[in-house]
Amino acid sequence: MIEKRAAQRHKVLKGGIVAIDGGSIPCTVRNLSTAGAAADFTQRVDLPPTFTLLIECDRFARRCRPVWSNERRVGMAFC
């Protein structure tokens, strides 16, 4: 398999929040890099073209765009 990611991702298990206009969706961040992340949701989600990923315990906030999704996991790139 050819790796297409811009930066190596590291496995994590952190509670996160996807903030969108008018609300938020809880998630579990499964991996993280300087360029993006992947997060699991309790159900399938349709995310807008851009949103903010928050990891409150790390005081982490990044503007993102979805890159891929399957079932309940979404891969996102930082804008």
RATA-V516381 format. One record per residue. RES is the residue in three letters. SS is DSSP state (@ for helix, = for strand, . for the rest). PHI is phi in radians with two decimals (none if undefined). D_LAST is the distance of its C-alpha to the last C-alpha in Angstrom with 2 decimals. Layout:
BEGIN
res:RES ss:SS phi:PHI d_last:D_LAST
res:RES ss:SS phi:PHI d_last:D_LAST
END
This chain:
BEGIN
res:MET ss:. phi:none d_last:25.68
res:ILE ss:. phi:-1.59 d_last:23.22
res:GLU ss:. phi:-1.40 d_last:20.10
res:LYS ss:. phi:-1.89 d_last:17.02
res:ARG ss:. phi:-1.24 d_last:14.39
res:ALA ss:. phi:-1.29 d_last:12.93
res:ALA ss:. phi:-2.48 d_last:13.99
res:GLN ss:. phi:-1.15 d_last:16.82
res:ARG ss:. phi:-1.67 d_last:16.29
res:HIS ss:= phi:-2.01 d_last:18.83
res:LYS ss:= phi:-1.15 d_last:20.69
res:VAL ss:= phi:-2.46 d_last:20.55
res:LEU ss:= phi:-2.51 d_last:22.10
res:LYS ss:= phi:-2.30 d_last:20.63
res:GLY ss:= phi:-1.25 d_last:20.73
res:GLY ss:= phi:-2.39 d_last:17.52
res:ILE ss:= phi:-2.40 d_last:16.75
res:VAL ss:= phi:-1.71 d_last:14.30
res:ALA ss:= phi:-1.65 d_last:14.57
res:ILE ss:= phi:-2.23 d_last:14.82
res:ASP ss:. phi:-0.96 d_last:16.88
res:GLY ss:. phi:1.51 d_last:20.37
res:GLY ss:= phi:3.02 d_last:20.06
res:SER ss:= phi:-2.62 d_last:18.69
res:ILE ss:= phi:-2.27 d_last:19.13
res:PRO ss:= phi:-1.23 d_last:20.21
res:CYS ss:= phi:-2.64 d_last:19.12
res:THR ss:= phi:-2.06 d_last:19.89
res:VAL ss:= phi:-1.36 d_last:17.22
res:ARG ss:= phi:-1.76 d_last:18.92
res:ASN ss:= phi:-2.62 d_last:16.91
res:LEU ss:= phi:-2.64 d_last:14.20
res:SER ss:. phi:-2.51 d_last:12.91
res:THR ss:. phi:-1.27 d_last:10.88
res:ALA ss:. phi:-1.88 d_last:8.39
res:GLY ss:= phi:-3.14 d_last:8.77
res:ALA ss:= phi:-2.74 d_last:11.69
res:ALA ss:= phi:-2.27 d_last:14.43
res:ALA ss:= phi:-2.40 d_last:16.27
res:ASP ss:= phi:-1.76 d_last:19.67
res:PHE ss:. phi:-2.13 d_last:20.88
res:THR ss:. phi:-1.22 d_last:24.57
res:GLN ss:. phi:-2.59 d_last:24.52
res:ARG ss:. phi:-1.05 d_last:22.60
res:VAL ss:. phi:-2.21 d_last:19.77
res:ASP ss:. phi:-1.92 d_last:18.26
res:LEU ss:. phi:-1.60 d_last:14.78
res:PRO ss:. phi:-1.24 d_last:13.48
res:PRO ss:. phi:-1.03 d_last:10.79
res:THR ss:. phi:-2.46 d_last:8.34
res:PHE ss:= phi:-2.79 d_last:9.54
res:THR ss:= phi:-2.00 d_last:9.68
res:LEU ss:= phi:-1.68 d_last:10.98
res:LEU ss:= phi:-2.04 d_last:13.87
res:ILE ss:= phi:-2.14 d_last:16.30
res:GLU ss:@ phi:-1.08 d_last:19.01
res:CYS ss:@ phi:-1.12 d_last:21.33
res:ASP ss:@ phi:-1.80 d_last:18.93
res:ARG ss:. phi:0.91 d_last:17.67
res:PHE ss:= phi:-1.88 d_last:14.13
res:ALA ss:= phi:-2.53 d_last:11.41
res:ARG ss:= phi:-2.42 d_last:7.64
res:ARG ss:= phi:-1.31 d_last:5.55
res:CYS ss:= phi:-2.33 d_last:5.21
res:ARG ss:= phi:-2.37 d_last:6.68
res:PRO ss:= phi:-1.23 d_last:10.09
res:VAL ss:= phi:-1.95 d_last:11.25
res:TRP ss:= phi:-2.68 d_last:14.85
res:SER ss:= phi:-2.68 d_last:17.34
res:ASN ss:= phi:-2.67 d_last:21.01
res:GLU ss:. phi:0.82 d_last:23.48
res:ARG ss:. phi:-2.06 d_last:21.82
res:ARG ss:= phi:-1.95 d_last:18.99
res:VAL ss:= phi:-2.22 d_last:15.36
res:GLY ss:= phi:-1.66 d_last:13.01
res:MET ss:= phi:-2.34 d_last:9.31
res:ALA ss:= phi:-1.90 d_last:6.38
res:PHE ss:= phi:-1.36 d_last:3.81
res:CYS ss:. phi:-1.47 d_last:0.00
END
